Amino acid sequence: MPACRLRPEEEKRIGAQLGQVLDYIEKLKEVDVSGVEPTAHAFPLINVTRTDEVRPSISNEDALRNAPAHANGLFMVPKIVE
């Protein structure tokens, strides 16, 4: 695979953008975070889940009623892996 080369105008633009990113990183280093506990997310993540409960569901026959193909109570689908 040939190496990807940047055009001169791309080098100039990306170089300037990289300089801005590095300047911002230096600015962030000035912030006092000594009292801040390390975290992976800005807000605590809480999974909102419902309690499992048994409820009536669609019957197998109803689920298969409009299937293009089915056999032995299962959906039949085309083979996609050789």
N, C-alpha and C positions, 0 to 999 in steps of 0.2 A: 504494500500500500504506500503510495507516495506521501511524502511529508506535506503537511498543510502549511502554507506560507501566508503570512499576513501582508496585505498591501501597506505601503507607507502611511496612508491616511488612517488605516485601521490600527497600526502600531501606535500612532500618535494619540488616537482617541482612547484606545484601551489603556495605554500608558497613563494618560491623564486620569482615567477612571480608577485604575489601580492605585495611583497616588492619592486620590480622594479616600479610598477605602483605608489605606494605611494611615492617613492623617486622622481618620475617624477612630481607628483602633488606638492610636496614641492618645486621643482625647478621652476615650473610654478608660484608659489606664489611670487617668487622673481622678476618677471617681472613687470615693471612699466606700468600700463595700465590706469593711471589717465586721459590721454588725448584721450582715445579710447572710442567711443560711443558704448554702448551695442547693439548687433545685434544677430539675429537668424541665419544668413547665412554670409559666408565670402564675397560673392558677391551679389549685389542686384538682386532680382529675377524679371524678366520682362516677362510677358506672351506674347509670339509671336503669335498673332492670325490674321487671315485675316478678312476683312470686309465681313459681310454676304451679299450675292448677289444671286438672283434667277437665276438659270441656268437650262438648260434642264437636265432631269434625265431619268433613265430607267423606262419603263412603268411597271405597275403592272403585266400585262400579261407576259412580258419578264422576270420579276423577278420570277414569279411562274412557268415558263416553265419547268425547270428541277427539281422542287421540287418533292420529293417522294410522298407527299400528300398535298393537299390544298383544301380549301372549303371557299366559300363566300369571295374570294379575300385574304385569309390569309393562312399562312403556318400552316400545321397540324404537331404537334410533339407529341411524346409519353409522357404520364403523368409520371412525375418523383417524385411527392410528394404524399404520401398516404393520 
